[in-house]
Amino acid sequence: MIVSARFGHYAVPLSAPVSDAKVATGRQRPLSHIDVLTCEVTTDDGLAGLGFSYTTRAGCRAQFAHAKEVASGLLGQDPSDIGRIYDKLLWAGASVGRSGVATQALAAIDVALWDLKARRAGLPLAKLLGAYRDSVRTYNTSGGYLQAPIEEVKERATRSLQDGIGGIKIKVGQPDTKEDLRRLTAVREHLGDDVPVMVDANQQWDRTTALRFGRAVEELGLVWIEEPLDAHDAEGHARLAAALDTPIATGEMLTSVAEHVRLIEARAADFVQPDVPRVGGITPYLKVAALADHAGLQVAPHFVMEIHVHLAAAYPRESWVEHIEWLSPLFDERLTIQDGRMLVPDRPGLGLSLAEHAKDWRLDEFESADG
């Protein structure tokens, strides 16, 4: 039985601000930190599970407030009844909908319950779900942002490969696509033809620009072109996917199963990119993954590698997990990378614990408990 749920709001700083196409086109400011909502669920037998959600730039205070309002619904519940608890908390906040802030707050709780369930079983989460592999292919994103000069991007790409990472993703989507092509060509020439390379436009192109760019880079052998269009333009992404040999990847900004259904049914992506915290937790993520597998698609989850390494290992089709180390300082443990792959931790649950120094980044906390 659940006897307490403790929540925290943390602002985890980046080593240096980063900029993608949303910054280059004036839509957002550079990213300097990640806001994280944590949830620690404890049972009457003394076991605990740890989960988290996150936001960039804005929204975590709203997640924190929503979690605070619905948290009492956890108390007295059997933590194994994850579906029942999710439904109960969803209905507790039904007036604010079934996506966005409401379900992203529930994501921290849902992840904590899955972590707890795997810990009680003495298994890594991937093993509890049913793993197909003990490691997953991984690519690095954090070295390829637009604020970095191209020589720095090349240097960091080399360093990532030396550290055992298997692929490199760089950001594109600037106002001048010629500059995107120049940077991308320089990276491809630097790395050679055998290194897997992806690009990410962060939704900054219209359909014509995306098609012209896609045709211009066909010979570079990219693994995928990510978010060339607005995240909700399923029809446009479907047209690109049909017109180009280079695969299309998208889905990270979608915040519900229903939005992913539209994406999948439209055949709008070769790589579907759900994000556990954004889609509302592991429970809805598994629904998206099942639909993608039924459609014969790859799943390459976005960000939060600490969660996604387990889910990618439990997906039938071999795909990729994004290596971004921004949340690593929040935890005591580190993921192991070797030979282009990220190893699934052998510790029970997610295999994570909050670092003692994390309290220095905590902005707020509260606990809901019996008595």
C-alpha positions in Angstrom: 0.0 0.0 0.0 1.3 3.5 -0.8 1.8 5.5 2.3 3.6 8.6 0.9 4.5 10.5 -2.2 7.2 13.1 -2.2 7.7 15.6 -5.0 10.5 18.0 -5.9 11.0 20.7 -8.4 14.6 21.0 -9.5 16.4 23.4 -12.0 19.4 21.4 -13.3 21.9 23.8 -15.0 23.6 23.0 -18.3 27.3 23.5 -18.5 26.7 26.2 -21.1 23.5 27.5 -22.8 22.6 25.8 -26.1 20.6 27.0 -29.1 18.7 25.1 -31.8 16.6 26.3 -34.7 13.9 27.7 -32.5 16.5 30.1 -31.1 18.0 30.9 -34.5 14.6 31.9 -35.8 13.8 34.0 -32.8 11.0 31.8 -31.3 12.8 30.8 -28.1 15.7 31.9 -25.9 18.8 29.8 -25.4 18.3 26.8 -23.1 20.3 27.2 -19.9 18.8 24.6 -17.6 16.3 21.8 -17.4 13.4 21.9 -14.9 12.7 18.5 -13.4 9.7 17.2 -11.4 10.6 14.2 -9.3 8.3 11.8 -7.5 9.3 9.3 -4.8 6.5 6.8 -4.0 6.9 4.8 -0.7 5.0 1.8 0.4 4.1 0.4 3.8 6.8 -2.3 3.4 9.5 0.4 3.1 10.1 0.1 -0.6 10.3 3.2 -2.8 10.2 4.0 -6.5 11.7 7.1 -8.2 10.2 8.8 -11.2 10.5 12.2 -13.0 9.2 14.4 -15.7 10.8 17.6 -17.1 10.2 20.8 -19.0 12.4 23.2 -20.9 12.0 27.0 -20.4 8.5 26.9 -18.9 5.9 24.7 -17.4 7.4 22.8 -14.5 5.8 24.9 -11.9 2.4 24.1 -13.4 3.3 20.4 -13.4 4.3 20.7 -9.7 1.1 22.4 -8.8 -1.0 19.8 -10.6 0.8 16.9 -8.9 0.2 18.6 -5.6 -3.5 18.7 -6.2 -3.9 15.1 -7.2 -1.2 13.4 -5.1 -3.6 12.4 -2.2 -5.3 10.0 -4.7 -2.2 7.8 -4.5 -2.5 7.1 -0.7 -3.8 3.7 0.2 -3.5 2.4 -3.3 -1.9 -0.9 -4.3 1.2 0.3 -6.2 1.0 -2.7 -8.6 -2.3 -1.4 -10.0 -0.6 1.1 -12.2 -3.3 1.3 -14.8 -6.0 1.8 -12.1 -4.0 4.5 -10.4 -3.3 6.3 -13.7 -7.0 6.3 -14.6 -7.9 7.6 -11.1 -5.5 10.5 -11.3 -6.4 11.3 -14.8 -10.1 11.6 -13.8 -9.1 13.7 -10.8 -7.8 16.4 -13.2 -10.2 15.6 -16.1 -11.3 19.3 -16.4 -7.8 20.2 -17.7 -7.7 17.5 -20.3 -5.8 14.3 -21.1 -2.5 15.8 -22.4 0.0 18.5 -21.7 0.7 19.7 -18.2 -1.8 17.5 -16.6 -0.5 14.2 -17.9 3.1 15.3 -17.8 2.7 15.8 -14.1 1.3 12.2 -13.9 4.3 11.0 -15.9 6.6 11.5 -12.8 4.1 9.4 -10.7 3.7 6.8 -13.4 7.5 6.3 -13.9 7.9 6.1 -10.1 5.3 3.3 -10.0 7.0 1.3 -12.8 10.3 1.8 -11.1 8.9 0.5 -7.8 7.2 -2.5 -9.5 10.6 -3.5 -11.1 12.4 -3.0 -7.8 9.9 -5.2 -6.0 10.5 -7.9 -8.6 14.3 -7.4 -8.2 14.6 -6.7 -12.0 15.8 -3.9 -14.2 12.7 -2.3 -15.8 13.7 -3.6 -19.2 13.7 -7.2 -17.9 10.3 -6.6 -16.2 8.8 -5.4 -19.5 10.5 -8.2 -21.5 13.8 -7.2 -23.0 14.8 -8.1 -26.5 18.4 -7.0 -26.0 20.8 -6.0 -23.2 22.1 -2.8 -25.0 20.8 -0.3 -27.5 22.4 1.8 -30.3 23.0 5.3 -29.1 23.7 8.6 -30.8 24.8 12.0 -29.4 22.9 15.2 -29.8 24.4 17.6 -27.2 27.5 18.4 -29.2 25.7 19.4 -32.4 23.8 22.6 -31.4 23.8 25.7 -33.5 25.5 28.1 -31.2 28.7 26.0 -31.6 31.1 26.8 -34.4 31.5 24.0 -36.9 35.0 23.2 -35.7 33.7 22.6 -32.2 30.9 20.5 -33.5 33.4 18.3 -35.4 35.7 18.1 -32.4 32.9 17.0 -30.1 31.6 14.5 -32.6 35.0 12.9 -32.7 35.1 12.9 -28.9 31.7 11.2 -28.7 32.8 8.5 -31.0 35.9 8.0 -29.0 33.8 7.7 -25.9 31.9 4.8 -27.5 28.8 6.5 -28.8 27.6 5.1 -32.2 26.1 8.0 -34.1 26.0 11.8 -34.3 23.1 14.2 -34.6 23.5 17.9 -35.5 21.0 20.7 -35.5 19.8 22.4 -38.7 16.8 24.6 -39.5 18.5 28.0 -39.6 17.0 30.9 -41.7 19.6 30.2 -44.3 19.5 26.6 -45.4 22.8 27.0 -47.3 24.5 27.4 -43.9 22.8 24.2 -42.7 24.1 22.4 -45.8 27.6 23.8 -45.3 27.7 22.6 -41.7 26.2 19.2 -42.4 28.6 18.6 -45.3 31.6 19.5 -43.2 30.5 17.1 -40.5 29.9 14.3 -43.0 33.3 14.9 -44.6 35.0 15.0 -41.2 33.4 11.7 -40.0 33.4 9.8 -43.2 30.7 7.8 -44.8 30.4 5.0 -42.3 29.4 7.0 -39.2 25.6 7.2 -38.7 24.6 10.9 -38.9 21.1 12.4 -38.2 19.9 16.0 -38.5 17.2 17.8 -36.5 15.4 20.9 -37.8 13.2 21.4 -34.7 10.0 22.1 -36.7 11.4 25.2 -38.5 10.7 24.6 -42.2 7.7 24.9 -44.4 6.9 22.0 -46.7 8.7 23.4 -49.7 11.9 24.1 -47.8 11.9 20.7 -46.2 11.4 18.9 -49.5 14.3 20.9 -51.1 16.6 20.3 -48.2 15.7 16.6 -48.1 16.5 16.2 -51.8 19.8 18.1 -51.4 21.0 15.7 -48.7 19.9 12.4 -50.2 23.5 11.5 -51.1 24.8 12.0 -47.6 23.2 8.8 -46.3 21.5 10.3 -43.2 19.8 8.0 -40.7 16.9 10.4 -40.6 15.7 14.0 -40.9 14.0 15.0 -37.7 11.1 17.3 -37.2 11.4 19.1 -40.6 7.9 20.5 -40.2 5.5 21.6 -37.4 5.1 18.6 -35.1 1.3 18.5 -35.7 1.6 18.5 -39.5 1.0 14.8 -40.0 0.0 15.2 -43.6 3.1 17.2 -44.5 5.4 14.8 -42.8 3.7 11.9 -44.7 4.3 13.6 -48.0 8.0 14.1 -47.1 8.3 10.4 -46.0 6.8 9.3 -49.3 8.9 11.6 -51.5 12.3 11.1 -49.9 14.6 8.1 -49.6 16.0 9.5 -46.3 13.7 8.5 -43.4 11.7 11.0 -41.5 11.6 11.1 -37.7 9.2 13.0 -35.5 6.9 12.7 -32.5 8.9 14.1 -29.6 6.5 17.1 -29.1 3.3 15.1 -29.1 1.7 14.9 -25.7 -0.9 12.1 -26.0 -1.5 8.7 -27.4 -4.2 10.2 -29.7 -1.7 12.5 -31.3 0.6 9.7 -32.0 -2.2 7.6 -33.5 -2.7 10.3 -36.1 1.0 10.4 -36.9 1.2 6.6 -37.2 -2.0 6.2 -39.3 -0.8 8.9 -41.7 2.5 7.0 -42.2 4.1 10.4 -41.3 7.3 9.0 -39.8 9.7 6.1 -40.4 11.0 6.7 -36.8 8.4 7.6 -34.2 10.0 9.5 -31.3 7.7 9.5 -28.2 9.0 11.0 -25.0 7.9 9.3 -21.8 7.5 12.5 -19.7 5.9 14.5 -22.5 3.4 11.7 -23.5 2.4 11.2 -19.9 4.4 8.3 -18.6 5.5 4.8 -19.3 1.9 3.6 -19.4 0.8 5.7 -22.4 4.3 5.3 -24.0 3.8 1.5 -24.1 0.6 2.1 -26.0 2.3 4.2 -28.6 5.1 1.7 -28.9 2.6 -1.2 -29.5 0.9 0.9 -32.2 4.2 1.7 -33.9 5.3 -1.9 -33.9 2.0 -3.0 -35.4 2.6 -0.5 -38.2 6.1 -1.8 -38.8 7.8 1.4 -37.6 11.0 2.1 -35.7 10.8 3.8 -32.3 13.6 6.2 -31.4 12.6 7.8 -28.1 13.5 11.4 -27.4 15.8 12.6 -24.6 15.7 11.1 -21.0 18.0 8.3 -21.8 17.9 7.1 -18.2 14.3 5.9 -18.9 14.4 5.2 -22.6 17.3 2.8 -22.5 15.0 0.3 -20.8 12.1 0.9 -23.1 14.2 0.7 -26.3 15.6 -2.6 -25.0 12.1 -3.9 -24.7 10.9 -2.8 -28.2 11.0 -5.6 -30.8 12.8 -3.6 -33.5 16.4 -2.4 -33.0 16.5 1.3 -32.9 18.4 4.3 -31.3 18.4 6.0 -27.9 19.5 9.7 -27.7 22.5 10.4 -25.6 22.1 13.8 -23.9 23.9 14.0 -20.5 22.0 17.0 -19.2 20.1 15.1 -16.4 23.1 12.9 -15.4 24.2 15.3 -12.6 20.8 14.7 -10.9 21.6 11.1 -10.2 24.4 9.1 -8.5 24.6 6.5 -11.2 25.9 6.8 -14.8 24.9 4.8 -17.9 27.7 2.7 -19.5 28.5 3.3 -23.2 30.7 1.1 -25.3 31.1 0.0 -28.9 28.4 2.4 -30.1 25.8 1.1 -27.6 24.2 2.0 -24.3 24.1 -0.9 -21.8 20.9 -1.5 -19.9 21.7 -1.1 -16.2 21.6 -4.4 -14.2 20.3 -2.6 -11.1 16.6 -3.1 -10.2 14.0 -0.7 -11.6 15.5 2.3 -13.5 18.6 1.8 -11.4 18.7 5.5 -10.3 18.9 7.4 -7.1 18.9 11.1 -6.5 22.3 12.6 -5.8 22.9 14.3 -2.4 24.0 17.5 -4.1 20.7 17.7 -6.1 19.2 19.6 -3.1 21.3 22.6 -4.3 19.1 22.8 -7.4 15.7 22.2 -5.6 13.3 25.1 -5.9 10.3 23.5 -4.2 9.1 20.3 -2.5 6.1 18.8 -0.8 5.0 15.4 0.5 1.5 13.8 0.6 1.4 11.1 3.3 -1.0 9.1 5.5 -1.5 10.7 8.9 
